[in-house]
């Protein structure tokens, strides 16, 4: 298949999936709409946020028997979010004096499905107390529904802050992450402030699924519908650095005149940045998504223009505190989102270092 046909096929697949994606997103509450729909949850979440940001207070009840925790994460990425998350989680658990046993498995996003299935089933067969997983694909959703209806294991869903409407009162124990829509809108506002209206742009999605829908489609809607910018092309990737690199080259063959390349994840952004550097396209702006160590280094070197930086360890701390509240018999919030800060290539190193001190307060130990 020649290059032109490859481009046309990719764009056709994307366009045919947009209506499906819109339907998928409507099956979730947004983070803010969920809190507005259930005011008692908003109050719980506000109180919980204060605890996450504060120094640890040890558990108030006896925890003689270890709680068992299983973690199955797509942590085999350049992004260090997942590994930092687990380190912060364990250090906070220890500060809280919670006795625990942890089994963790890191897999590749959009891959290693067999290993992932084996690890998840092992956790259920061993009657783990808490299972920390994610929700990005329909396959993930089916497994979660199975757990909700057949197991006493409590599910913590990481990297998702939009409760599923169809699960109604049978929700997972805890949704936790950094709200994809909030972070995406911050990036859109930044680009609208630095690019002339009607500028052309392209989007590099993650692999097909929830993350691409929230980070990619939200950005397109904000820029095209509300900002007057022109979307030239969009491509799904394999969620890897190499696919970000190769897809960028393909994209620029078709659309050499774009002024912005919006990337939906760290690995994809860094691969795209390598392609732009190789092609000498310093005129094209590009973002990161998440603000982990690799992205911050790329921004310092001028290879990325901006990122939305997660206050990374918030979510590891939040998971530990949710388990503590549960063991103490307290009502826990259903959903929690950590906070963001926008970081640009114009920001001082002092500012970035201050943000890192808080964001990585546990995971840099």
Buried (B, 14 or more C-beta within 10 A) or exposed (E): EEEEEBBEEBBEEBEEBBEEBEEBBEEBBBBBEBBEEBEEBBEBBEEBBEBBEEEBEEBEEEBEEEBBBBBBBBBBBBBBBBBBBBBBBBBBBEBBBBEBEBBBBBBBBBBBEEBBEEBBEBBBEEEBBBBBBBBBBEEBBEBBBEBBEEBEBBBBBBBBBBBBEEBEEEBBBBBBBBBBBBBBBBBBEBBBEBBEEEBBBBBBBBBBBBBBBBBBBBBBBBBEEEBEBBBBBBBBBBBBBEBBBBBBBBBBEBBEEBBBBBBBBBBBBBBBBBBBEEEEBEEBBBBBBBBBBBBBEBBBEEBBBBBBBBBBBBBBBBBBBBBBBBBEEEEBBBBBBBBBBBBBBEBEEEEBEEBBEBBBBBBBE
